[in-house]
Amino acid sequence: SDVGFEAQYTRYRLQIYRTIRGIVLDASAAEDLTQETFERAYRHRGRQTVQSAGPWLHRIAVNSAITHLRRQRLARLLPFRVTEYARPTDFERVEARTVVTRALAALTPKLRVAVVLHFYAGMTRYEIASTLGIRPGTVASRLGAAMAIMRGTLTETGRPDALERLEHGAN
């Protein structure tokens, strides 16, 4: 029903946006892809059950984001775009976000998706596995590999402390 879909939109919109933004690293594209995700979900709303709405929507979102990256030929190297203007008192927070975003950009899309779903969308290994159609052990391996790459990237930038931002709340 349309009422049920509106409830799903209200419940998951911000989560889906954050997931996509973490993958594509572009606020404008993330807005467009979030809208596209919900348009696709609406067209195919009979294909999912109430119990699986979150993983189903995340799967659509991840697929849309990966398709976007492929279209843009940005699967490995993404330009960094600052989309927010910082107040002077926010410098540390913005700098940490900047270096974490650059570290995310260093990951392959598969690794980035695992990191974003875990740290930004708050999913467990099992929820990520269900969403992506892979085994929980594969999720754990991807997270481990991603964190090792990110630690290296952040250490090279002189900001290994910035990883704490991701591990303790990526918002």
N, C-alpha and C positions, 0 to 999 in steps of 0.2 A: 504494500500500500504506500501511497505518497506520504502519509503521516509517519509510517515506520521509517521510510527513507529519510525524511526530514530529521528524525531523531538520530539516525546514524550519522547524518551530515553534521549535526550539532555536536555529537559526541566525538567524532573522529577527525573533523576538519583540521584542527590545529596539529594534532599528532601526525596526520598525513602530510601536511605542509612541512613540518619540521623534518620528517623523514626524507622527503624529496629534496628539501633545501640542503640537507646534509650530504646528499648524493651529488646533486648538480652544482652546489656551491654558488648559486645565483638566485637571489630573492625574486626577481621578476619572472624568471623561468619557472621557479618553484610555484609561484602563484598560478601561472598558466597551467602547469602540469597538475596541480591540485584540482583545479577546475575540471581539467580533462579526466582526471581519475574519477571524480564524482559523476561526470557525464557518462563515462563508460559504465560505471557501476549502476547508474539509473537505467541505462538501456538494457543491462543484463541482470537486473535485480532479482529475477526469478531463479537465478542459478546458485544462490547462496542461501544458507539458513541463518536464523537469528544468532545462533551460537557461534557461527564462524565469520561474522561480519568484520571484525577487526583484522584477522589474518587475511581474509579475502580482499579487503580494501588495501591493505599494505602490499599484497602481491600485485595488484593492479598498479599501485603507485610506484613500486620498485621497477616493474616492467616499463612503465612510462618513462621513468627517469633514465633507465639504461638505454632505452630507445632514443631518448633525447641526446644522451652523450654520444651514441653511435652516429646519429645524424650530424652532430656538430664536430665529429672526429676529435672528440676530447676525451677519449677513454683513458688516456694516461696523463696528459698535461692540460691542466685547466688554468686559465688566467684567474688571478685573484681580483675580486672586485669588492671595494668597500661600499656597502650600501647604507651605512649609518654614519651620521656625524656625531662625533663624540664630544661631550663636555670635557673640559680639562680634568675634572675630578674622576672621569671614567677612563682615563688613559690606560691604566693597568688592565682593566677588564677588556678593553678593546684590543690592546696589544696581545693579551693571552688568546682572545678569540681569533685574532689574525694569525698567530703562529699555529694554533690548532687547526684552523682552516687550511693553511698551507700544508700541514702534516697530513690532513685528510686527502688533499689533492695529490699527494705522493703515492697514495694507495691505488691498486687496481680497483675497478668497479666492484668486483666480487668481495674484496676485503672491505671496501668502503661501505657497502651495503650492510655487511655484518656489524660493523662498528656503529653505523647510524641507527640500525634497528635496535641494537642493544643499549647504547648509551643515550640516544636522543629519543627513541620511541619507548624505551624502558622494557623491551621484550626480553624474556628469558631465552636460553639456548633452545629450549624445546619449542617455544613460540616462533622463534626465527626459523627453526628447522621446518616447522609446519607451514609457515608462510612461504618459504622458498622451495619447499619440496626436496629438502636434503636431510641428511642425518644430523642429530645433535652433536656427534663427534666432529663432523665436518665444520659445523658452526664454531665449536671450540677451537679447532685448528685454525680457522680463518681469523678468529678474534686474537688468538695468540700471535699469529704471524703479523697481523695488522698492528698490534700494540708494539711489537718489536721494531717494526719499520718506523712507526710514529715516534717511539722513544729515540731512535737513532736520528731521525729528522729534527726532533726538538732539541736534542743534545747539540747537534751541529749548529742550530740557530742560537745556542746559548740560553735556551729557555726550557730545560727539562722539567721545570716546575709546572709548566703550562699543561702538562698531561693530567695533572691533578684536577684541572677544570673539567676535563672530559670525564674522568673517573668519578668525580663527585658532583655531577650535575652539569650537563652541557648547555643549559639554557642561557 
